[in-house]
Amino acid sequence: MNSTDTTRIARITAILIQLQTKRIVTSTFLSEKFGVSVRTIYRDVKTLELAGVPIVVIDGKGYSLTEGFKIPPVMFSEAEANALVTMEQLALNNRDSSLAESYVSAVNKVKAVLSYSAKDRTDLLSNRIALSPVKPKTHSSNSLTVIQHALTNFNVLKISYQSENSSGQTERKIEPFAMYYTLDECWAVIAFCRLRKDYRMFRLDRILTIEPLAEAFEPHKITLQQYLAKKRKNFQHP
């Protein structure tokens, strides 16, 4: 699946949410909200109808869902909920505080749709998981979620970066490409650096400031697998 397909699926899902939250939605409103043509909205609505969503066209007004139609909430099995609760403890001890905050928020939404008995069991499990104190919980960055958003929306980031072998810092504009978890348990972003005109890996704990820019960039042609293969080759045969 390419980025265009992913964007369309996300837009169609968002259109369905708009139809659920508003009594009537116009094609003009949807086209302006999602930055696409009205013709594209017509095609997206047709896709929803073909998928079985009962959409009513109200002449001169817009679209509406058939009254009483609701998408059932996502339900989780107890095993799935337990897996997320277990990973929550690891997320809380990762070295980026923004990831911890977002993960806790997500798990709370999962717990919200569980039955009372399942809630009690997941709470019990959560209180029975401990991590070794050998490595204390230390947050060394707070930018992972900002970088993830820029990566998936193809937005340029402006950063101040403290290089490992330099006492100074540099201002750079980077195009985030992928996330990497290093051997010393730090998050890093693989990005095309406009200053060096090449791909570089930036550790998040050395990013002093970060600013998302409105400027967008073209999706990178290289895949993550190709990038990592090239890095391995250079490491073995410098």
Secondary structure, DSSP 8 states (H G I E B T S, - for coil): --HHHHHHHHHHHHHHHHHHH-S-B-HHHHHHHHT--HHHHHHHHHHHHHTT--EEEETTTEEEE-TT---------HHHHHHHHHHHHHHHTSSBHHHHHHHHHHHHHHHHTS-HHHHHHHHHHHTT----TTS-----BS-HHHHHHHHHHTEEEEEEEE-TT-SSEEEEEEEEEEEEE-TTS-EEEEEEETTTTEEEEEEGGGEEEEEEEEEE----SS-HHHHHHHHHHHHH--
